[in-house]
């Protein structure tokens, strides 16, 4: 019962202290909110980069161009050789006529260029998928050495470059978030320090009557926790509504259907929970620092 009374009193005092030092509390809450907005952006970016990377890896195929003199029998031998490879997952044959048709559709009004040619200059090809993206390089090399293969390649270099740009942006966001977390913790620490100073006589009396250290410290730690949780409300709302609006506006894709956004239902609950936890931890970190440094108990 005594522990429950101490807990109830600590929570009550923490609420009072938040409003007693209202201007500093607002400053702390604002700083936490800004920090958590950047945390939310970082989480959204990270989730979508991971989704984009996974989608690209799943779509990566080795494009195998066959020599122009390869007949049906030789092509079957090449296909069987590819299927015998341990990394093989699937393959699709794409004839030069299919390539021609695709190019004509993409060229639009310029498709007469290919029509004017007496002979189709394109090559038959095989699109090969592997079980693991890490096997792409070795498998491409092995296929390119098969008799009757003109060339074999995959677009990993350009994909890696694109993913690298996303990763740099993601890491820069993390650095900014860490810096803001430290600044926010310092601001909350100062808020709690002023609270301790304003209640120094009360704290001295509590010590004289034998109040335990934990009973003295708990209100300040709860105050930091409340500041963090209150500061997380606005970023959570901005994350939920902002991401849903952006997702609907872009119809779930950015730039093209190649870059698909993570569905809000799979992401927003995780972000909301993370923001509350981070906000509470940042608030408690600042409070703990102030209590340890200034309360001296």
The 8 nearest C-alpha neighbors of each residue, nearest first, counted from 0:
[[1, 3, 2, 4, 5, 6, 7, 8],
 [0, 2, 4, 3, 5, 6, 7, 214],
 [1, 3, 5, 0, 4, 6, 7, 214],
 [2, 4, 6, 0, 1, 5, 7, 8],
 [5, 3, 1, 7, 6, 2, 8, 0],
 [6, 4, 2, 8, 3, 7, 9, 214],
 [5, 7, 3, 9, 4, 8, 2, 10],
 [8, 6, 4, 10, 9, 5, 3, 11],
 [7, 9, 11, 5, 10, 6, 12, 4],
 [10, 8, 218, 6, 12, 7, 11, 217],
 [9, 11, 13, 7, 8, 12, 218, 6],
 [12, 10, 8, 14, 13, 9, 7, 15],
 [13, 11, 15, 9, 14, 10, 218, 8],
 [12, 14, 222, 218, 10, 16, 11, 15],
 [15, 13, 17, 11, 16, 12, 10, 222],
 [16, 14, 12, 13, 18, 17, 19, 11],
 [15, 17, 19, 13, 18, 14, 12, 20],
 [16, 18, 14, 15, 19, 20, 24, 21],
 [17, 19, 21, 20, 16, 15, 14, 24],
 [20, 18, 16, 21, 17, 15, 194, 14],
 [21, 19, 18, 23, 17, 22, 24, 16],
 [20, 22, 18, 24, 19, 23, 17, 25],
 [23, 21, 25, 24, 20, 26, 18, 19],
 [24, 22, 26, 25, 21, 20, 190, 27],
 [23, 25, 21, 27, 26, 22, 17, 20],
 [26, 24, 28, 22, 23, 27, 29, 21],
 [25, 27, 23, 29, 24, 28, 30, 22],
 [28, 26, 24, 30, 25, 29, 187, 186],
 [27, 29, 230, 31, 25, 30, 26, 226],
 [30, 28, 32, 26, 31, 27, 25, 33],
 [29, 31, 27, 33, 32, 28, 183, 26],
 [32, 30, 34, 28, 230, 29, 33, 183],
 [31, 33, 230, 29, 35, 34, 30, 231],
 [34, 32, 36, 30, 35, 31, 29, 37],
 [33, 35, 31, 37, 32, 36, 179, 176],
 [34, 36, 38, 32, 37, 33, 39, 234],
 [37, 35, 234, 39, 33, 38, 34, 32],
 [38, 36, 40, 35, 39, 34, 41, 176],
 [37, 39, 35, 41, 36, 40, 176, 42],
 [38, 40, 42, 36, 37, 41, 35, 43],
 [41, 39, 37, 43, 42, 38, 44, 36],
 [40, 42, 38, 44, 39, 43, 172, 45],
 [43, 41, 39, 45, 44, 40, 46, 38],
 [44, 42, 40, 46, 45, 41, 39, 47],
 [43, 45, 41, 47, 42, 46, 48, 40],
 [44, 46, 42, 48, 47, 43, 41, 49],
 [47, 45, 49, 43, 48, 44, 42, 50],
 [46, 48, 50, 44, 49, 45, 261, 51],
 [49, 47, 51, 45, 50, 46, 44, 52],
 [50, 48, 52, 46, 47, 51, 53, 45],
 [51, 49, 47, 53, 48, 52, 54, 46],
 [50, 52, 48, 54, 49, 53, 47, 258],
 [53, 51, 49, 55, 50, 54, 48, 56],
 [52, 54, 56, 50, 51, 55, 49, 57],
 [55, 53, 57, 51, 56, 52, 50, 58],
 [56, 54, 58, 52, 57, 53, 59, 51],
 [55, 57, 53, 59, 58, 54, 52, 132],
 [58, 56, 54, 55, 59, 53, 132, 60],
 [59, 57, 55, 56, 54, 60, 128, 53],
 [60, 58, 56, 57, 55, 61, 128, 153],
 [61, 59, 128, 127, 126, 62, 153, 58],
 [60, 62, 153, 127, 152, 126, 63, 128],
 [63, 61, 126, 152, 151, 125, 153, 60],
 [62, 64, 151, 125, 124, 150, 61, 126],
 [65, 63, 124, 150, 149, 123, 148, 122],
 [64, 66, 148, 149, 123, 124, 147, 122],
 [67, 65, 149, 68, 147, 69, 148, 64],
 [66, 68, 69, 122, 65, 123, 149, 70],
 [67, 69, 66, 70, 147, 65, 73, 122],
 [70, 68, 66, 67, 73, 147, 74, 65],
 [71, 69, 73, 72, 74, 68, 67, 75],
 [70, 72, 74, 73, 75, 69, 76, 68],
 [73, 71, 75, 74, 70, 76, 69, 77],
 [74, 72, 76, 75, 70, 71, 69, 77],
 [73, 75, 71, 77, 76, 72, 70, 78],
 [76, 74, 78, 72, 73, 77, 79, 71],
 [77, 75, 73, 79, 74, 78, 80, 72],
 [76, 78, 74, 80, 75, 79, 81, 73],
 [77, 79, 75, 81, 80, 76, 82, 74],
 [80, 78, 82, 76, 81, 77, 75, 83],
 [79, 81, 77, 83, 78, 82, 76, 84],
 [80, 82, 78, 79, 83, 84, 77, 87],
 [83, 81, 79, 84, 80, 87, 78, 89],
 [82, 84, 80, 81, 79, 85, 87, 86],
 [85, 83, 82, 81, 87, 86, 80, 138],
 [86, 84, 87, 83, 82, 88, 130, 129],
 [85, 87, 129, 84, 130, 134, 88, 131],
 [88, 86, 129, 84, 85, 82, 89, 130],
 [87, 89, 129, 130, 128, 86, 90, 127],
 [90, 88, 128, 127, 87, 129, 91, 82],
 [91, 89, 127, 126, 128, 125, 92, 88],
 [90, 92, 126, 125, 93, 127, 89, 124],
 [93, 91, 125, 124, 126, 94, 90, 123],
 [92, 94, 124, 125, 123, 97, 91, 95],
 [95, 93, 123, 97, 96, 124, 92, 98],
 [94, 96, 123, 98, 122, 121, 97, 99],
 [95, 97, 99, 94, 98, 100, 119, 121],
 [98, 96, 100, 94, 99, 95, 101, 93],
 [99, 97, 95, 101, 96, 100, 102, 94],
 [100, 98, 96, 102, 97, 101, 95, 103],
 [99, 101, 97, 103, 102, 98, 96, 104],
 [102, 100, 98, 104, 103, 99, 97, 105],
 [103, 101, 105, 99, 104, 100, 106, 98],
 [102, 104, 110, 106, 100, 101, 105, 99],
 [103, 105, 101, 102, 107, 106, 100, 110],
 [104, 106, 102, 103, 107, 101, 110, 100],
 [107, 105, 103, 109, 110, 104, 102, 108],
 [106, 108, 109, 104, 105, 110, 103, 102],
 [109, 107, 110, 106, 111, 103, 104, 105],
 [110, 108, 106, 111, 107, 112, 103, 113],
 [109, 111, 103, 112, 106, 108, 107, 113],
 [110, 112, 114, 109, 113, 115, 108, 103],
 [113, 111, 110, 115, 114, 109, 116, 103],
 [112, 114, 116, 115, 111, 110, 103, 119],
 [115, 113, 111, 116, 112, 110, 117, 119],
 [114, 116, 113, 112, 111, 117, 118, 110],
 [117, 115, 113, 114, 118, 119, 112, 120],
 [116, 118, 115, 119, 114, 113, 120, 112],
 [117, 119, 116, 120, 113, 115, 121, 114],
 [118, 120, 121, 116, 117, 95, 113, 96],
 [121, 119, 118, 122, 95, 116, 113, 99],
 [122, 120, 95, 119, 123, 99, 98, 96],
 [123, 121, 95, 64, 67, 65, 124, 120],
 [122, 124, 94, 95, 65, 64, 93, 121],
 [125, 123, 64, 93, 63, 65, 94, 92],
 [124, 126, 92, 63, 91, 93, 62, 127],
 [127, 125, 62, 91, 90, 61, 60, 63],
 [126, 128, 90, 61, 60, 89, 125, 62],
 [129, 127, 60, 89, 88, 90, 61, 87],
 [128, 130, 88, 87, 86, 131, 132, 127],
 [131, 129, 88, 86, 87, 132, 128, 134],
 [130, 132, 133, 134, 129, 86, 135, 56],
 [131, 133, 134, 135, 56, 129, 130, 59],
 [134, 132, 131, 135, 136, 137, 130, 129],
 [133, 135, 132, 131, 137, 136, 138, 86],
 [136, 134, 138, 132, 133, 137, 139, 129],
 [135, 137, 139, 138, 134, 140, 133, 153],
 [136, 138, 140, 139, 134, 135, 141, 133],
 [137, 139, 141, 135, 140, 136, 134, 142],
 [140, 138, 136, 142, 137, 141, 151, 135],
 [139, 141, 137, 143, 138, 142, 136, 144],
 [142, 140, 138, 144, 139, 143, 137, 145],
 [143, 141, 139, 144, 145, 140, 138, 151],
 [142, 144, 151, 140, 150, 141, 145, 148],
 [143, 145, 142, 141, 146, 140, 148, 150],
 [146, 144, 142, 143, 148, 147, 141, 77],
 [145, 147, 148, 144, 77, 143, 149, 73],
 [146, 148, 66, 65, 69, 145, 149, 73],
 [149, 147, 65, 150, 146, 66, 145, 143],
 [148, 150, 66, 65, 64, 147, 151, 143],
 [151, 149, 64, 143, 148, 63, 152, 65],
 [152, 150, 63, 143, 62, 139, 64, 61],
 [151, 153, 62, 61, 139, 63, 150, 154],
 [154, 152, 61, 155, 62, 60, 59, 151],
 [155, 153, 156, 157, 158, 152, 59, 60],
 [154, 156, 158, 157, 153, 159, 59, 160],
 [157, 155, 159, 158, 154, 160, 153, 161],
 [156, 158, 160, 159, 155, 154, 161, 162],
 [157, 159, 155, 161, 160, 156, 162, 154],
 [160, 158, 162, 156, 161, 157, 163, 155],
 [161, 159, 163, 157, 158, 162, 156, 164],
 [160, 162, 158, 164, 163, 159, 157, 165],
 [161, 163, 159, 165, 164, 160, 158, 166],
 [164, 162, 160, 166, 161, 165, 159, 167],
 [165, 163, 167, 161, 166, 162, 168, 160],
 [164, 166, 162, 168, 163, 167, 169, 48],
 [167, 165, 169, 163, 164, 168, 170, 162],
 [166, 168, 170, 164, 169, 165, 171, 163],
 [169, 167, 171, 165, 166, 170, 172, 164],
 [168, 170, 166, 172, 167, 171, 165, 41],
 [171, 169, 173, 167, 172, 168, 166, 174],
 [172, 170, 168, 174, 173, 169, 167, 175],
 [171, 173, 169, 175, 170, 174, 41, 176],
 [172, 174, 170, 176, 171, 175, 177, 169],
 [175, 173, 171, 177, 176, 172, 178, 170],
 [176, 174, 178, 172, 173, 177, 179, 171],
 [175, 177, 173, 179, 178, 174, 38, 180],
 [178, 176, 180, 174, 179, 175, 173, 181],
 [179, 177, 175, 181, 176, 180, 174, 182],
 [178, 180, 182, 176, 181, 177, 34, 183],
 [181, 179, 177, 183, 178, 182, 184, 176],
 [180, 182, 184, 178, 179, 183, 185, 177],
 [183, 181, 179, 185, 184, 180, 186, 178],
 [184, 182, 186, 180, 185, 181, 30, 179],
 [183, 185, 285, 181, 187, 186, 182, 281],
 [184, 186, 188, 182, 183, 187, 285, 181],
 [187, 185, 183, 189, 188, 184, 27, 182],
 [188, 186, 190, 285, 184, 189, 185, 27],
 [187, 189, 285, 289, 185, 191, 186, 286],
 [190, 188, 192, 186, 187, 191, 193, 185],
 [191, 189, 187, 193, 188, 192, 23, 186],
 [190, 192, 194, 188, 189, 193, 286, 289],
 [191, 193, 189, 195, 194, 190, 289, 188],
 [194, 192, 196, 195, 190, 191, 197, 189],
 [195, 193, 191, 197, 192, 196, 198, 190],
 [194, 196, 192, 198, 193, 197, 199, 191],
 [197, 195, 193, 199, 194, 198, 192, 200],
 [196, 198, 194, 195, 199, 193, 200, 192],
 [199, 197, 195, 201, 196, 200, 202, 194],
 [198, 200, 202, 196, 201, 197, 195, 203],
 [201, 199, 203, 202, 198, 204, 197, 196],
 [200, 202, 204, 198, 203, 199, 205, 206],
 [201, 203, 205, 199, 200, 204, 198, 206],
 [204, 202, 200, 206, 205, 201, 199, 207],
 [203, 205, 207, 201, 206, 202, 200, 208],
 [206, 204, 202, 210, 208, 203, 207, 201],
 [205, 207, 203, 209, 204, 210, 208, 202],
 [206, 208, 204, 209, 205, 203, 210, 202],
 [209, 207, 205, 206, 210, 204, 203, 211],
 [208, 210, 206, 207, 211, 205, 204, 212],
 [211, 209, 205, 206, 208, 212, 214, 215],
 [212, 210, 214, 213, 209, 215, 206, 205],
 [211, 213, 215, 214, 216, 296, 210, 206],
 [212, 214, 216, 215, 211, 217, 210, 5],
 [215, 213, 211, 212, 217, 216, 5, 210],
 [214, 216, 212, 213, 217, 211, 218, 202],
 [215, 217, 213, 214, 219, 218, 212, 220],
 [216, 218, 220, 219, 214, 9, 213, 215],
 [219, 217, 9, 13, 221, 220, 216, 12],
 [220, 218, 222, 221, 217, 216, 286, 13],
 [219, 221, 217, 286, 223, 222, 218, 283],
 [222, 220, 224, 218, 223, 219, 13, 217],
 [221, 223, 13, 219, 225, 220, 224, 218],
 [224, 222, 282, 283, 226, 286, 220, 221],
 [223, 225, 279, 221, 282, 283, 227, 222],
 [226, 224, 228, 222, 227, 223, 229, 221],
 [225, 227, 223, 229, 224, 228, 28, 230],
 [228, 226, 278, 279, 282, 230, 224, 225],
 [227, 229, 225, 231, 279, 230, 278, 226],
 [230, 228, 226, 231, 227, 232, 225, 28],
 [229, 231, 28, 32, 227, 31, 228, 232],
 [230, 232, 228, 229, 234, 275, 278, 233],
 [231, 233, 235, 229, 230, 234, 236, 228],
 [232, 234, 236, 235, 231, 237, 32, 230],
 [235, 233, 36, 237, 236, 231, 232, 238],
 [236, 234, 238, 232, 233, 271, 237, 231],
 [235, 237, 233, 239, 238, 234, 240, 232],
 [238, 236, 234, 241, 235, 240, 239, 233],
 [239, 237, 235, 241, 236, 242, 240, 234],
 [238, 240, 236, 242, 237, 241, 267, 235],
 [239, 241, 243, 237, 242, 238, 244, 236],
 [242, 240, 238, 244, 237, 243, 239, 245],
 [241, 243, 245, 244, 240, 239, 238, 246],
 [242, 244, 246, 240, 245, 241, 247, 239],
 [245, 243, 247, 241, 242, 246, 248, 240],
 [244, 246, 248, 242, 243, 247, 241, 249],
 [247, 245, 251, 243, 249, 244, 248, 250],
 [246, 248, 250, 244, 245, 249, 243, 251],
 [249, 247, 245, 250, 246, 244, 251, 243],
 [248, 250, 251, 246, 252, 247, 245, 253],
 [251, 249, 247, 248, 252, 246, 245, 253],
 [250, 252, 246, 260, 249, 259, 247, 253],
 [253, 251, 259, 260, 249, 250, 258, 256],
 [252, 254, 255, 258, 249, 259, 256, 251],
 [255, 253, 252, 258, 256, 257, 249, 259],
 [256, 254, 257, 253, 258, 252, 259, 249],
 [255, 257, 258, 252, 259, 253, 254, 251],
 [256, 258, 255, 259, 252, 55, 254, 253],
 [259, 257, 256, 253, 252, 51, 255, 260],
 [258, 260, 252, 251, 256, 257, 253, 261],
 [261, 259, 251, 252, 47, 262, 258, 246],
 [262, 260, 47, 263, 259, 50, 266, 265],
 [261, 263, 265, 264, 260, 266, 251, 246],
 [264, 262, 266, 265, 267, 261, 243, 242],
 [265, 263, 262, 266, 267, 268, 261, 269],
 [266, 264, 263, 262, 267, 261, 268, 269],
 [265, 267, 263, 269, 264, 268, 270, 262],
 [266, 268, 270, 269, 263, 271, 239, 264],
 [269, 267, 271, 270, 266, 272, 264, 265],
 [270, 268, 272, 267, 271, 266, 273, 265],
 [269, 271, 267, 273, 268, 272, 274, 266],
 [272, 270, 268, 274, 273, 235, 269, 267],
 [273, 271, 275, 269, 274, 270, 268, 276],
 [272, 274, 270, 276, 271, 275, 277, 269],
 [273, 275, 277, 271, 276, 272, 278, 231],
 [274, 276, 278, 272, 273, 277, 231, 228],
 [277, 275, 273, 279, 274, 278, 280, 272],
 [276, 278, 280, 274, 279, 275, 273, 281],
 [279, 277, 227, 275, 281, 276, 280, 228],
 [278, 280, 227, 224, 282, 276, 228, 277],
 [281, 279, 283, 277, 282, 278, 284, 276],
 [280, 282, 284, 278, 283, 279, 184, 277],
 [283, 281, 223, 227, 224, 279, 285, 280],
 [282, 284, 223, 286, 280, 224, 285, 281],
 [285, 283, 281, 287, 282, 286, 280, 288],
 [284, 286, 184, 188, 187, 288, 282, 283],
 [287, 285, 283, 289, 223, 220, 288, 188],
 [286, 288, 290, 284, 289, 285, 283, 291],
 [287, 289, 285, 291, 286, 290, 292, 284],
 [290, 288, 188, 286, 292, 287, 291, 293],
 [291, 289, 294, 287, 293, 292, 288, 286],
 [292, 290, 288, 289, 287, 293, 294, 295],
 [291, 293, 289, 290, 288, 294, 295, 287],
 [294, 292, 290, 295, 289, 291, 192, 195],
 [293, 295, 290, 296, 291, 292, 195, 289],
 [296, 294, 293, 291, 292, 290, 289, 212],
 [295, 294, 212, 291, 290, 216, 293, 215]]
